[in-house]
Amino acid sequence: MAEVRSHFRPEFLNRLDEIIIFHRLDREALRRIVDVQLRRVAQRFAYRDLGLEVTDAAKDWLAERGFDPVYGARPLKRVLRKELEDKVALQILDGRFLDGDVVVVEPDGDGLRITTKGPSPAGADLTKG
């Protein structure tokens, strides 16, 4: 895809994206996409010496909210950024994570609950703050 992007303008690629018909994603495909995106998030967390543990229920929650019948799984990155990455970033800035912490993510109603286990107080609920 990087090769295609280097040869064509974004406007053209957006037009193709609107025209090309993709087969509807099934639940299994959505979960695989969530797993791929979460691996990328985990790699970024690793640079800060943080681990990432996401429950199956949280993965289902992300798959459900990151899917749109028209756009497929495209909204998933936005959901991950808003519901996980931004919240964790704020907690890092507040100094609530220590080196070696594991970020634990699970669904909590209409959002995700972010807790930690590791050097910081075990099981500390970092969702609020």
Backbone as XML, in Angstrom:
<?xml version="1.0"?>
<chain id="A" units="angstrom">
  <residue number="1" name="MET">
    <atom name="N" x="0.819" y="-1.186" z="0.000"/>
    <atom name="CA" x="0.000" y="0.000" z="0.000"/>
    <atom name="C" x="0.865" y="1.252" z="0.000"/>
  </residue>
  <residue number="2" name="ALA">
    <atom name="N" x="2.014" y="1.190" z="0.653"/>
    <atom name="CA" x="2.914" y="2.345" z="0.669"/>
    <atom name="C" x="3.374" y="2.681" z="-0.743"/>
  </residue>
  <residue number="3" name="GLU">
    <atom name="N" x="3.589" y="1.655" z="-1.537"/>
    <atom name="CA" x="3.988" y="1.859" z="-2.931"/>
    <atom name="C" x="2.894" y="2.587" z="-3.705"/>
  </residue>
  <residue number="4" name="VAL">
    <atom name="N" x="1.648" y="2.188" z="-3.494"/>
    <atom name="CA" x="0.517" y="2.834" z="-4.170"/>
    <atom name="C" x="0.424" y="4.293" z="-3.735"/>
  </residue>
  <residue number="5" name="ARG">
    <atom name="N" x="0.567" y="4.539" z="-2.440"/>
    <atom name="CA" x="0.475" y="5.915" z="-1.932"/>
    <atom name="C" x="1.575" y="6.801" z="-2.492"/>
  </residue>
  <residue number="6" name="SER">
    <atom name="N" x="2.734" y="6.213" z="-2.771"/>
    <atom name="CA" x="3.837" y="7.017" z="-3.296"/>
    <atom name="C" x="3.621" y="7.408" z="-4.753"/>
  </residue>
  <residue number="7" name="HIS">
    <atom name="N" x="2.750" y="6.703" z="-5.469"/>
    <atom name="CA" x="2.527" y="6.996" z="-6.888"/>
    <atom name="C" x="1.256" y="7.782" z="-7.167"/>
  </residue>
  <residue number="8" name="PHE">
    <atom name="N" x="0.279" y="7.718" z="-6.281"/>
    <atom name="CA" x="-1.011" y="8.366" z="-6.534"/>
    <atom name="C" x="-1.306" y="9.403" z="-5.464"/>
  </residue>
  <residue number="9" name="ARG">
    <atom name="N" x="-2.021" y="10.431" z="-5.883"/>
    <atom name="CA" x="-2.408" y="11.495" z="-4.967"/>
    <atom name="C" x="-3.504" y="10.991" z="-4.019"/>
  </residue>
  <residue number="10" name="PRO">
    <atom name="N" x="-3.549" y="11.545" z="-2.806"/>
    <atom name="CA" x="-4.572" y="11.127" z="-1.837"/>
    <atom name="C" x="-5.997" y="11.304" z="-2.354"/>
  </residue>
  <residue number="11" name="GLU">
    <atom name="N" x="-6.229" y="12.337" z="-3.133"/>
    <atom name="CA" x="-7.576" y="12.571" z="-3.665"/>
    <atom name="C" x="-8.028" y="11.403" z="-4.535"/>
  </residue>
  <residue number="12" name="PHE">
    <atom name="N" x="-7.109" y="10.914" z="-5.382"/>
    <atom name="CA" x="-7.425" y="9.789" z="-6.258"/>
    <atom name="C" x="-7.690" y="8.530" z="-5.430"/>
  </residue>
  <residue number="13" name="LEU">
    <atom name="N" x="-6.859" y="8.301" z="-4.435"/>
    <atom name="CA" x="-7.038" y="7.118" z="-3.585"/>
    <atom name="C" x="-8.364" y="7.178" z="-2.835"/>
  </residue>
  <residue number="14" name="ASN">
    <atom name="N" x="-8.762" y="8.368" z="-2.392"/>
    <atom name="CA" x="-10.054" y="8.512" z="-1.715"/>
    <atom name="C" x="-11.205" y="8.204" z="-2.659"/>
  </residue>
  <residue number="15" name="ARG">
    <atom name="N" x="-11.087" y="8.622" z="-3.901"/>
    <atom name="CA" x="-12.143" y="8.317" z="-4.878"/>
    <atom name="C" x="-12.243" y="6.818" z="-5.115"/>
  </residue>
  <residue number="16" name="LEU">
    <atom name="N" x="-11.105" y="6.166" z="-5.255"/>
    <atom name="CA" x="-11.113" y="4.706" z="-5.424"/>
    <atom name="C" x="-11.754" y="4.033" z="-4.218"/>
  </residue>
  <residue number="17" name="ASP">
    <atom name="N" x="-11.427" y="4.539" z="-3.054"/>
    <atom name="CA" x="-11.956" y="3.976" z="-1.814"/>
    <atom name="C" x="-13.478" y="4.045" z="-1.777"/>
  </residue>
  <residue number="18" name="GLU">
    <atom name="N" x="-14.051" y="5.105" z="-2.357"/>
    <atom name="CA" x="-15.506" y="5.250" z="-2.388"/>
    <atom name="C" x="-16.151" y="4.345" z="-3.427"/>
  </residue>
  <residue number="19" name="ILE">
    <atom name="N" x="-15.422" y="4.012" z="-4.477"/>
    <atom name="CA" x="-15.986" y="3.254" z="-5.595"/>
    <atom name="C" x="-15.860" y="1.747" z="-5.398"/>
  </residue>
  <residue number="20" name="ILE">
    <atom name="N" x="-14.712" y="1.312" z="-4.917"/>
    <atom name="CA" x="-14.448" y="-0.123" z="-4.792"/>
    <atom name="C" x="-15.365" y="-0.721" z="-3.731"/>
  </residue>
  <residue number="21" name="ILE">
    <atom name="N" x="-15.981" y="-1.820" z="-4.067"/>
    <atom name="CA" x="-16.900" y="-2.495" z="-3.154"/>
    <atom name="C" x="-16.155" y="-3.624" z="-2.448"/>
  </residue>
  <residue number="22" name="PHE">
    <atom name="N" x="-16.205" y="-3.586" z="-1.145"/>
    <atom name="CA" x="-15.568" y="-4.618" z="-0.342"/>
    <atom name="C" x="-16.641" y="-5.533" z="0.228"/>
  </residue>
  <residue number="23" name="HIS">
    <atom name="N" x="-16.273" y="-6.782" z="0.439"/>
    <atom name="CA" x="-17.200" y="-7.706" z="1.081"/>
    <atom name="C" x="-17.331" y="-7.324" z="2.551"/>
  </residue>
  <residue number="24" name="ARG">
    <atom name="N" x="-18.514" y="-7.503" z="3.078"/>
    <atom name="CA" x="-18.780" y="-7.167" z="4.481"/>
    <atom name="C" x="-17.887" y="-8.006" z="5.393"/>
  </residue>
  <residue number="25" name="LEU">
    <atom name="N" x="-17.343" y="-7.361" z="6.402"/>
    <atom name="CA" x="-16.484" y="-8.048" z="7.359"/>
    <atom name="C" x="-17.327" y="-8.868" z="8.323"/>
  </residue>
  <residue number="26" name="ASP">
    <atom name="N" x="-16.882" y="-10.092" z="8.582"/>
    <atom name="CA" x="-17.579" y="-10.891" z="9.583"/>
    <atom name="C" x="-16.921" y="-10.664" z="10.946"/>
  </residue>
  <residue number="27" name="ARG">
    <atom name="N" x="-17.524" y="-11.213" z="11.971"/>
    <atom name="CA" x="-17.057" y="-10.999" z="13.350"/>
    <atom name="C" x="-15.606" y="-11.455" z="13.538"/>
  </residue>
  <residue number="28" name="GLU">
    <atom name="N" x="-15.266" y="-12.582" z="12.943"/>
    <atom name="CA" x="-13.908" y="-13.111" z="13.078"/>
    <atom name="C" x="-12.884" y="-12.175" z="12.435"/>
  </residue>
  <residue number="29" name="ALA">
    <atom name="N" x="-13.207" y="-11.652" z="11.264"/>
    <atom name="CA" x="-12.304" y="-10.723" z="10.584"/>
    <atom name="C" x="-12.127" y="-9.444" z="11.403"/>
  </residue>
  <residue number="30" name="LEU">
    <atom name="N" x="-13.212" y="-8.961" z="11.977"/>
    <atom name="CA" x="-13.129" y="-7.759" z="12.815"/>
    <atom name="C" x="-12.216" y="-7.988" z="14.016"/>
  </residue>
  <residue number="31" name="ARG">
    <atom name="N" x="-12.343" y="-9.146" z="14.650"/>
    <atom name="CA" x="-11.494" y="-9.449" z="15.802"/>
    <atom name="C" x="-10.022" y="-9.516" z="15.396"/>
  </residue>
  <residue number="32" name="ARG">
    <atom name="N" x="-9.751" y="-10.065" z="14.211"/>
    <atom name="CA" x="-8.362" y="-10.117" z="13.739"/>
    <atom name="C" x="-7.823" y="-8.705" z="13.510"/>
  </residue>
  <residue number="33" name="ILE">
    <atom name="N" x="-8.661" y="-7.832" z="12.971"/>
    <atom name="CA" x="-8.247" y="-6.445" z="12.753"/>
    <atom name="C" x="-7.985" y="-5.763" z="14.095"/>
  </residue>
  <residue number="34" name="VAL">
    <atom name="N" x="-8.853" y="-5.996" z="15.067"/>
    <atom name="CA" x="-8.650" y="-5.440" z="16.409"/>
    <atom name="C" x="-7.323" y="-5.938" z="16.972"/>
  </residue>
  <residue number="35" name="ASP">
    <atom name="N" x="-7.040" y="-7.228" z="16.825"/>
    <atom name="CA" x="-5.787" y="-7.791" z="17.333"/>
    <atom name="C" x="-4.570" y="-7.139" z="16.676"/>
  </residue>
  <residue number="36" name="VAL">
    <atom name="N" x="-4.633" y="-6.936" z="15.367"/>
    <atom name="CA" x="-3.524" y="-6.287" z="14.652"/>
    <atom name="C" x="-3.307" y="-4.873" z="15.187"/>
  </residue>
  <residue number="37" name="GLN">
    <atom name="N" x="-4.386" y="-4.126" z="15.325"/>
    <atom name="CA" x="-4.268" y="-2.750" z="15.813"/>
    <atom name="C" x="-3.771" y="-2.711" z="17.260"/>
  </residue>
  <residue number="38" name="LEU">
    <atom name="N" x="-4.228" y="-3.646" z="18.076"/>
    <atom name="CA" x="-3.775" y="-3.684" z="19.469"/>
    <atom name="C" x="-2.299" y="-4.054" z="19.573"/>
  </residue>
  <residue number="39" name="ARG">
    <atom name="N" x="-1.809" y="-4.899" z="18.662"/>
    <atom name="CA" x="-0.373" y="-5.208" z="18.651"/>
    <atom name="C" x="0.432" y="-3.933" z="18.381"/>
  </residue>
  <residue number="40" name="ARG">
    <atom name="N" x="-0.074" y="-3.102" z="17.484"/>
    <atom name="CA" x="0.616" y="-1.835" z="17.193"/>
    <atom name="C" x="0.608" y="-0.916" z="18.409"/>
  </residue>
  <residue number="41" name="VAL">
    <atom name="N" x="-0.517" y="-0.861" z="19.091"/>
    <atom name="CA" x="-0.602" y="-0.050" z="20.313"/>
    <atom name="C" x="0.372" y="-0.600" z="21.353"/>
  </residue>
  <residue number="42" name="ALA">
    <atom name="N" x="0.411" y="-1.915" z="21.505"/>
    <atom name="CA" x="1.309" y="-2.545" z="22.484"/>
    <atom name="C" x="2.768" y="-2.228" z="22.172"/>
  </residue>
  <residue number="43" name="GLN">
    <atom name="N" x="3.123" y="-2.185" z="20.893"/>
    <atom name="CA" x="4.496" y="-1.837" z="20.515"/>
    <atom name="C" x="4.824" y="-0.406" z="20.933"/>
  </residue>
  <residue number="44" name="ARG">
    <atom name="N" x="3.873" y="0.501" z="20.754"/>
    <atom name="CA" x="4.103" y="1.889" z="21.172"/>
    <atom name="C" x="4.203" y="1.979" z="22.698"/>
  </residue>
  <residue number="45" name="PHE">
    <atom name="N" x="3.380" y="1.223" z="23.398"/>
    <atom name="CA" x="3.447" y="1.209" z="24.859"/>
    <atom name="C" x="4.797" y="0.662" z="25.327"/>
  </residue>
  <residue number="46" name="ALA">
    <atom name="N" x="5.329" y="-0.312" z="24.609"/>
    <atom name="CA" x="6.595" y="-0.934" z="24.997"/>
    <atom name="C" x="7.732" y="0.087" z="25.013"/>
  </residue>
  <residue number="47" name="TYR">
    <atom name="N" x="7.656" y="1.112" z="24.174"/>
    <atom name="CA" x="8.679" y="2.159" z="24.193"/>
    <atom name="C" x="8.699" y="2.891" z="25.531"/>
  </residue>
  <residue number="48" name="ARG">
    <atom name="N" x="7.587" y="2.885" z="26.226"/>
    <atom name="CA" x="7.497" y="3.509" z="27.554"/>
    <atom name="C" x="7.612" y="2.447" z="28.652"/>
  </residue>
  <residue number="49" name="ASP">
    <atom name="N" x="8.020" y="1.248" z="28.273"/>
    <atom name="CA" x="8.163" y="0.124" z="29.198"/>
    <atom name="C" x="6.835" y="-0.219" z="29.871"/>
  </residue>
  <residue number="50" name="LEU">
    <atom name="N" x="5.753" y="-0.148" z="29.088"/>
    <atom name="CA" x="4.422" y="-0.517" z="29.562"/>
    <atom name="C" x="3.938" y="-1.740" z="28.801"/>
  </residue>
  <residue number="51" name="GLY">
    <atom name="N" x="3.292" y="-2.648" z="29.501"/>
    <atom name="CA" x="2.662" y="-3.789" z="28.858"/>
    <atom name="C" x="1.198" y="-3.478" z="28.588"/>
  </residue>
  <residue number="52" name="LEU">
    <atom name="N" x="0.563" y="-4.310" z="27.796"/>
    <atom name="CA" x="-0.854" y="-4.115" z="27.478"/>
    <atom name="C" x="-1.563" y="-5.450" z="27.555"/>
  </residue>
  <residue number="53" name="GLU">
    <atom name="N" x="-2.637" y="-5.484" z="28.328"/>
    <atom name="CA" x="-3.463" y="-6.682" z="28.471"/>
    <atom name="C" x="-4.915" y="-6.265" z="28.227"/>
  </residue>
  <residue number="54" name="VAL">
    <atom name="N" x="-5.505" y="-6.798" z="27.155"/>
    <atom name="CA" x="-6.874" y="-6.430" z="26.779"/>
    <atom name="C" x="-7.743" y="-7.678" z="26.866"/>
  </residue>
  <residue number="55" name="THR">
    <atom name="N" x="-8.816" y="-7.612" z="27.630"/>
    <atom name="CA" x="-9.701" y="-8.767" z="27.781"/>
    <atom name="C" x="-10.442" y="-9.036" z="26.474"/>
  </residue>
  <residue number="56" name="ASP">
    <atom name="N" x="-10.919" y="-10.272" z="26.317"/>
    <atom name="CA" x="-11.706" y="-10.614" z="25.132"/>
    <atom name="C" x="-12.960" y="-9.752" z="25.040"/>
  </residue>
  <residue number="57" name="ALA">
    <atom name="N" x="-13.560" y="-9.467" z="26.187"/>
    <atom name="CA" x="-14.759" y="-8.622" z="26.190"/>
    <atom name="C" x="-14.431" y="-7.216" z="25.697"/>
  </residue>
  <residue number="58" name="ALA">
    <atom name="N" x="-13.250" y="-6.700" z="26.056"/>
    <atom name="CA" x="-12.842" y="-5.375" z="25.586"/>
    <atom name="C" x="-12.570" y="-5.402" z="24.084"/>
  </residue>
  <residue number="59" name="LYS">
    <atom name="N" x="-12.005" y="-6.506" z="23.598"/>
    <atom name="CA" x="-11.780" y="-6.632" z="22.151"/>
    <atom name="C" x="-13.110" y="-6.644" z="21.407"/>
  </residue>
  <residue number="60" name="ASP">
    <atom name="N" x="-14.088" y="-7.352" z="21.952"/>
    <atom name="CA" x="-15.422" y="-7.352" z="21.339"/>
    <atom name="C" x="-16.022" y="-5.953" z="21.353"/>
  </residue>
  <residue number="61" name="TRP">
    <atom name="N" x="-15.853" y="-5.246" z="22.451"/>
    <atom name="CA" x="-16.358" y="-3.881" z="22.578"/>
    <atom name="C" x="-15.724" y="-2.984" z="21.514"/>
  </residue>
  <residue number="62" name="LEU">
    <atom name="N" x="-14.406" y="-3.099" z="21.350"/>
    <atom name="CA" x="-13.699" y="-2.304" z="20.345"/>
    <atom name="C" x="-14.153" y="-2.654" z="18.935"/>
  </residue>
  <residue number="63" name="ALA">
    <atom name="N" x="-14.329" y="-3.958" z="18.666"/>
    <atom name="CA" x="-14.770" y="-4.389" z="17.336"/>
    <atom name="C" x="-16.154" y="-3.837" z="17.021"/>
  </residue>
  <residue number="64" name="GLU">
    <atom name="N" x="-17.021" y="-3.841" z="18.019"/>
    <atom name="CA" x="-18.387" y="-3.350" z="17.811"/>
    <atom name="C" x="-18.407" y="-1.846" z="17.539"/>
  </residue>
  <residue number="65" name="ARG">
    <atom name="N" x="-17.653" y="-1.096" z="18.314"/>
    <atom name="CA" x="-17.666" y="0.359" z="18.161"/>
    <atom name="C" x="-16.750" y="0.843" z="17.048"/>
  </residue>
  <residue number="66" name="GLY">
    <atom name="N" x="-15.825" y="0.007" z="16.626"/>
    <atom name="CA" x="-14.901" y="0.386" z="15.562"/>
    <atom name="C" x="-15.359" y="-0.036" z="14.185"/>
  </residue>
  <residue number="67" name="PHE">
    <atom name="N" x="-16.588" y="-0.527" z="14.084"/>
    <atom name="CA" x="-17.120" y="-0.990" z="12.798"/>
    <atom name="C" x="-18.270" y="-0.099" z="12.368"/>
  </residue>
  <residue number="68" name="ASP">
    <atom name="N" x="-18.300" y="0.181" z="11.082"/>
    <atom name="CA" x="-19.400" y="0.934" z="10.484"/>
    <atom name="C" x="-19.814" y="0.191" z="9.219"/>
  </residue>
  <residue number="69" name="PRO">
    <atom name="N" x="-21.119" y="-0.018" z="8.997"/>
    <atom name="CA" x="-21.559" y="-0.763" z="7.816"/>
    <atom name="C" x="-21.062" y="-0.164" z="6.499"/>
  </residue>
  <residue number="70" name="VAL">
    <atom name="N" x="-20.910" y="1.144" z="6.447"/>
    <atom name="CA" x="-20.457" y="1.797" z="5.214"/>
    <atom name="C" x="-18.937" y="1.800" z="5.115"/>
  </residue>
  <residue number="71" name="TYR">
    <atom name="N" x="-18.270" y="2.115" z="6.213"/>
    <atom name="CA" x="-16.819" y="2.288" z="6.188"/>
    <atom name="C" x="-16.042" y="1.082" z="6.686"/>
  </residue>
  <residue number="72" name="GLY">
    <atom name="N" x="-16.708" y="0.025" z="7.058"/>
    <atom name="CA" x="-16.021" y="-1.171" z="7.531"/>
    <atom name="C" x="-15.326" y="-0.919" z="8.855"/>
  </residue>
  <residue number="73" name="ALA">
    <atom name="N" x="-14.045" y="-1.309" z="8.918"/>
    <atom name="CA" x="-13.283" y="-1.172" z="10.166"/>
    <atom name="C" x="-12.476" y="0.121" z="10.219"/>
  </residue>
  <residue number="74" name="ARG">
    <atom name="N" x="-12.687" y="1.012" z="9.272"/>
    <atom name="CA" x="-11.916" y="2.259" z="9.254"/>
    <atom name="C" x="-12.048" y="3.070" z="10.548"/>
  </residue>
  <residue number="75" name="PRO">
    <atom name="N" x="-13.228" y="3.139" z="11.174"/>
    <atom name="CA" x="-13.341" y="3.927" z="12.411"/>
    <atom name="C" x="-12.588" y="3.332" z="13.607"/>
  </residue>
  <residue number="76" name="LEU">
    <atom name="N" x="-12.083" y="2.104" z="13.476"/>
    <atom name="CA" x="-11.445" y="1.431" z="14.607"/>
    <atom name="C" x="-10.260" y="2.215" z="15.155"/>
  </residue>
  <residue number="77" name="LYS">
    <atom name="N" x="-9.417" y="2.739" z="14.293"/>
    <atom name="CA" x="-8.248" y="3.481" z="14.770"/>
    <atom name="C" x="-8.670" y="4.681" z="15.614"/>
  </residue>
  <residue number="78" name="ARG">
    <atom name="N" x="-9.720" y="5.357" z="15.180"/>
    <atom name="CA" x="-10.209" y="6.516" z="15.924"/>
    <atom name="C" x="-10.724" y="6.087" z="17.300"/>
  </residue>
  <residue number="79" name="VAL">
    <atom name="N" x="-11.449" y="4.977" z="17.332"/>
    <atom name="CA" x="-11.972" y="4.473" z="18.606"/>
    <atom name="C" x="-10.816" y="4.082" z="19.532"/>
  </residue>
  <residue number="80" name="LEU">
    <atom name="N" x="-9.816" y="3.398" z="18.990"/>
    <atom name="CA" x="-8.656" y="3.013" z="19.799"/>
    <atom name="C" x="-7.943" y="4.244" z="20.350"/>
  </residue>
  <residue number="81" name="ARG">
    <atom name="N" x="-7.772" y="5.244" z="19.510"/>
    <atom name="CA" x="-7.079" y="6.450" z="19.949"/>
    <atom name="C" x="-7.861" y="7.151" z="21.065"/>
  </residue>
  <residue number="82" name="LYS">
    <atom name="N" x="-9.161" y="7.318" z="20.842"/>
    <atom name="CA" x="-9.983" y="8.060" z="21.806"/>
    <atom name="C" x="-10.181" y="7.290" z="23.113"/>
  </residue>
  <residue number="83" name="GLU">
    <atom name="N" x="-10.520" y="6.023" z="22.999"/>
    <atom name="CA" x="-10.909" y="5.251" z="24.178"/>
    <atom name="C" x="-9.744" y="4.605" z="24.925"/>
  </residue>
  <residue number="84" name="LEU">
    <atom name="N" x="-8.611" y="4.432" z="24.260"/>
    <atom name="CA" x="-7.492" y="3.759" z="24.916"/>
    <atom name="C" x="-6.246" y="4.639" z="24.954"/>
  </residue>
  <residue number="85" name="GLU">
    <atom name="N" x="-5.722" y="4.973" z="23.790"/>
    <atom name="CA" x="-4.443" y="5.676" z="23.745"/>
    <atom name="C" x="-4.488" y="7.045" z="24.417"/>
  </residue>
  <residue number="86" name="ASP">
    <atom name="N" x="-5.516" y="7.837" z="24.130"/>
    <atom name="CA" x="-5.607" y="9.170" z="24.738"/>
    <atom name="C" x="-5.731" y="9.076" z="26.254"/>
  </residue>
  <residue number="87" name="LYS">
    <atom name="N" x="-6.534" y="8.135" z="26.725"/>
    <atom name="CA" x="-6.714" y="7.982" z="28.176"/>
    <atom name="C" x="-5.419" y="7.544" z="28.855"/>
  </residue>
  <residue number="88" name="VAL">
    <atom name="N" x="-4.708" y="6.616" z="28.227"/>
    <atom name="CA" x="-3.439" y="6.160" z="28.801"/>
    <atom name="C" x="-2.416" y="7.293" z="28.759"/>
  </residue>
  <residue number="89" name="ALA">
    <atom name="N" x="-2.397" y="8.061" z="27.673"/>
    <atom name="CA" x="-1.456" y="9.179" z="27.567"/>
    <atom name="C" x="-1.669" y="10.182" z="28.700"/>
  </residue>
  <residue number="90" name="LEU">
    <atom name="N" x="-2.920" y="10.476" z="29.007"/>
    <atom name="CA" x="-3.208" y="11.400" z="30.109"/>
    <atom name="C" x="-2.713" y="10.842" z="31.440"/>
  </residue>
  <residue number="91" name="GLN">
    <atom name="N" x="-2.863" y="9.534" z="31.624"/>
    <atom name="CA" x="-2.397" y="8.909" z="32.864"/>
    <atom name="C" x="-0.872" y="8.938" z="32.946"/>
  </residue>
  <residue number="92" name="ILE">
    <atom name="N" x="-0.201" y="8.785" z="31.798"/>
    <atom name="CA" x="1.267" y="8.877" z="31.777"/>
    <atom name="C" x="1.688" y="10.284" z="32.180"/>
  </residue>
  <residue number="93" name="LEU">
    <atom name="N" x="1.022" y="11.283" z="31.611"/>
    <atom name="CA" x="1.351" y="12.673" z="31.937"/>
    <atom name="C" x="1.105" y="12.986" z="33.408"/>
  </residue>
  <residue number="94" name="ASP">
    <atom name="N" x="0.106" y="12.334" z="33.994"/>
    <atom name="CA" x="-0.192" y="12.528" z="35.416"/>
    <atom name="C" x="0.748" y="11.732" z="36.323"/>
  </residue>
  <residue number="95" name="GLY">
    <atom name="N" x="1.629" y="10.926" z="35.728"/>
    <atom name="CA" x="2.575" y="10.143" z="36.511"/>
    <atom name="C" x="1.971" y="8.937" z="37.195"/>
  </residue>
  <residue number="96" name="ARG">
    <atom name="N" x="0.864" y="8.440" z="36.680"/>
    <atom name="CA" x="0.194" y="7.306" z="37.327"/>
    <atom name="C" x="0.709" y="5.951" z="36.856"/>
  </residue>
  <residue number="97" name="PHE">
    <atom name="N" x="1.551" y="5.935" z="35.844"/>
    <atom name="CA" x="2.146" y="4.685" z="35.385"/>
    <atom name="C" x="3.626" y="4.702" z="35.707"/>
  </residue>
  <residue number="98" name="LEU">
    <atom name="N" x="4.138" y="3.564" z="36.125"/>
    <atom name="CA" x="5.558" y="3.399" z="36.398"/>
    <atom name="C" x="6.136" y="2.407" z="35.403"/>
  </residue>
  <residue number="99" name="ASP">
    <atom name="N" x="7.455" y="2.434" z="35.247"/>
    <atom name="CA" x="8.104" y="1.471" z="34.363"/>
    <atom name="C" x="7.717" y="0.058" z="34.771"/>
  </residue>
  <residue number="100" name="GLY">
    <atom name="N" x="7.385" y="-0.744" z="33.791"/>
    <atom name="CA" x="7.032" y="-2.131" z="34.047"/>
    <atom name="C" x="5.566" y="-2.376" z="34.319"/>
  </residue>
  <residue number="101" name="ASP">
    <atom name="N" x="4.774" y="-1.323" z="34.410"/>
    <atom name="CA" x="3.331" y="-1.500" z="34.613"/>
    <atom name="C" x="2.708" y="-2.210" z="33.420"/>
  </residue>
  <residue number="102" name="VAL">
    <atom name="N" x="1.632" y="-2.906" z="33.683"/>
    <atom name="CA" x="0.833" y="-3.522" z="32.626"/>
    <atom name="C" x="-0.521" y="-2.827" z="32.631"/>
  </residue>
  <residue number="103" name="VAL">
    <atom name="N" x="-0.876" y="-2.256" z="31.499"/>
    <atom name="CA" x="-2.167" y="-1.593" z="31.346"/>
    <atom name="C" x="-3.202" y="-2.673" z="31.063"/>
  </residue>
  <residue number="104" name="VAL">
    <atom name="N" x="-4.232" y="-2.744" z="31.889"/>
    <atom name="CA" x="-5.291" y="-3.740" z="31.731"/>
    <atom name="C" x="-6.544" y="-3.015" z="31.257"/>
  </residue>
  <residue number="105" name="VAL">
    <atom name="N" x="-7.122" y="-3.510" z="30.168"/>
    <atom name="CA" x="-8.274" y="-2.852" z="29.554"/>
    <atom name="C" x="-9.455" y="-3.812" z="29.552"/>
  </residue>
  <residue number="106" name="GLU">
    <atom name="N" x="-10.589" y="-3.325" z="30.068"/>
    <atom name="CA" x="-11.820" y="-4.111" z="30.051"/>
    <atom name="C" x="-12.998" y="-3.167" z="29.852"/>
  </residue>
  <residue number="107" name="PRO">
    <atom name="N" x="-14.092" y="-3.693" z="29.297"/>
    <atom name="CA" x="-15.244" y="-2.819" z="29.055"/>
    <atom name="C" x="-15.907" y="-2.413" z="30.365"/>
  </residue>
  <residue number="108" name="ASP">
    <atom name="N" x="-16.483" y="-1.220" z="30.338"/>
    <atom name="CA" x="-17.175" y="-0.705" z="31.516"/>
    <atom name="C" x="-18.325" y="0.169" z="31.025"/>
  </residue>
  <residue number="109" name="GLY">
    <atom name="N" x="-19.461" y="-0.453" z="30.760"/>
    <atom name="CA" x="-20.608" y="0.297" z="30.253"/>
    <atom name="C" x="-20.351" y="0.829" z="28.861"/>
  </residue>
  <residue number="110" name="ASP">
    <atom name="N" x="-20.412" y="2.147" z="28.729"/>
    <atom name="CA" x="-20.208" y="2.768" z="27.422"/>
    <atom name="C" x="-18.759" y="3.124" z="27.147"/>
  </residue>
  <residue number="111" name="GLY">
    <atom name="N" x="-17.853" y="2.663" z="27.960"/>
    <atom name="CA" x="-16.444" y="2.985" z="27.772"/>
    <atom name="C" x="-15.558" y="1.821" z="28.144"/>
  </residue>
  <residue number="112" name="LEU">
    <atom name="N" x="-14.286" y="2.122" z="28.284"/>
    <atom name="CA" x="-13.313" y="1.125" z="28.702"/>
    <atom name="C" x="-12.763" y="1.521" z="30.062"/>
  </residue>
  <residue number="113" name="ARG">
    <atom name="N" x="-12.583" y="0.535" z="30.914"/>
    <atom name="CA" x="-11.949" y="0.764" z="32.204"/>
    <atom name="C" x="-10.482" y="0.410" z="32.048"/>
  </residue>
  <residue number="114" name="ILE">
    <atom name="N" x="-9.633" y="1.332" z="32.449"/>
    <atom name="CA" x="-8.197" y="1.138" z="32.325"/>
    <atom name="C" x="-7.620" y="1.040" z="33.726"/>
  </residue>
  <residue number="115" name="THR">
    <atom name="N" x="-7.070" y="-0.119" z="34.028"/>
    <atom name="CA" x="-6.438" y="-0.342" z="35.324"/>
    <atom name="C" x="-5.004" y="-0.754" z="35.067"/>
  </residue>
  <residue number="116" name="THR">
    <atom name="N" x="-4.257" y="-0.909" z="36.126"/>
    <atom name="CA" x="-2.865" y="-1.294" z="35.967"/>
    <atom name="C" x="-2.505" y="-2.373" z="36.977"/>
  </residue>
  <residue number="117" name="LYS">
    <atom name="N" x="-1.547" y="-3.160" z="36.582"/>
    <atom name="CA" x="-0.934" y="-4.071" z="37.546"/>
    <atom name="C" x="0.564" y="-3.981" z="37.317"/>
  </residue>
  <residue number="118" name="GLY">
    <atom name="N" x="1.301" y="-4.027" z="38.368"/>
    <atom name="CA" x="2.744" y="-3.871" z="38.257"/>
    <atom name="C" x="3.267" y="-3.071" z="39.425"/>
  </residue>
  <residue number="119" name="PRO">
    <atom name="N" x="4.350" y="-2.332" z="39.222"/>
    <atom name="CA" x="4.961" y="-1.578" z="40.311"/>
    <atom name="C" x="4.038" y="-0.550" z="40.961"/>
  </residue>
  <residue number="120" name="SER">
    <atom name="N" x="3.102" y="0.046" z="40.175"/>
    <atom name="CA" x="2.183" y="0.991" z="40.810"/>
    <atom name="C" x="1.163" y="0.196" z="41.614"/>
  </residue>
  <residue number="121" name="PRO">
    <atom name="N" x="0.363" y="0.840" z="42.456"/>
    <atom name="CA" x="-0.578" y="0.099" z="43.299"/>
    <atom name="C" x="-1.399" y="-0.905" z="42.493"/>
  </residue>
  <residue number="122" name="ALA">
    <atom name="N" x="-1.303" y="-2.168" z="42.848"/>
    <atom name="CA" x="-1.952" y="-3.249" z="42.095"/>
    <atom name="C" x="-3.441" y="-2.995" z="41.958"/>
  </residue>
  <residue number="123" name="GLY">
    <atom name="N" x="-3.916" y="-3.125" z="40.731"/>
    <atom name="CA" x="-5.340" y="-2.997" z="40.476"/>
    <atom name="C" x="-5.858" y="-1.575" z="40.567"/>
  </residue>
  <residue number="124" name="ALA">
    <atom name="N" x="-4.968" y="-0.586" z="40.557"/>
    <atom name="CA" x="-5.416" y="0.804" z="40.655"/>
    <atom name="C" x="-6.278" y="1.151" z="39.453"/>
  </residue>
  <residue number="125" name="ASP">
    <atom name="N" x="-7.446" y="1.714" z="39.715"/>
    <atom name="CA" x="-8.356" y="2.118" z="38.645"/>
    <atom name="C" x="-7.907" y="3.478" z="38.142"/>
  </residue>
  <residue number="126" name="LEU">
    <atom name="N" x="-7.422" y="3.518" z="36.903"/>
    <atom name="CA" x="-6.891" y="4.756" z="36.341"/>
    <atom name="C" x="-7.850" y="5.403" z="35.364"/>
  </residue>
  <residue number="127" name="THR">
    <atom name="N" x="-9.086" y="4.935" z="35.326"/>
    <atom name="CA" x="-10.064" y="5.490" z="34.399"/>
    <atom name="C" x="-10.425" y="6.905" z="34.802"/>
  </residue>
  <residue number="128" name="LYS">
    <atom name="N" x="-10.547" y="7.132" z="36.062"/>
    <atom name="CA" x="-10.929" y="8.459" z="36.553"/>
    <atom name="C" x="-9.665" y="9.223" z="36.910"/>
  </residue>
  <residue number="129" name="GLY">
    <atom name="N" x="-9.756" y="10.511" z="36.853"/>
    <atom name="CA" x="-8.562" y="11.192" z="37.269"/>
    <atom name="C" x="-8.571" y="12.591" z="36.901"/>
  </residue>
</chain>
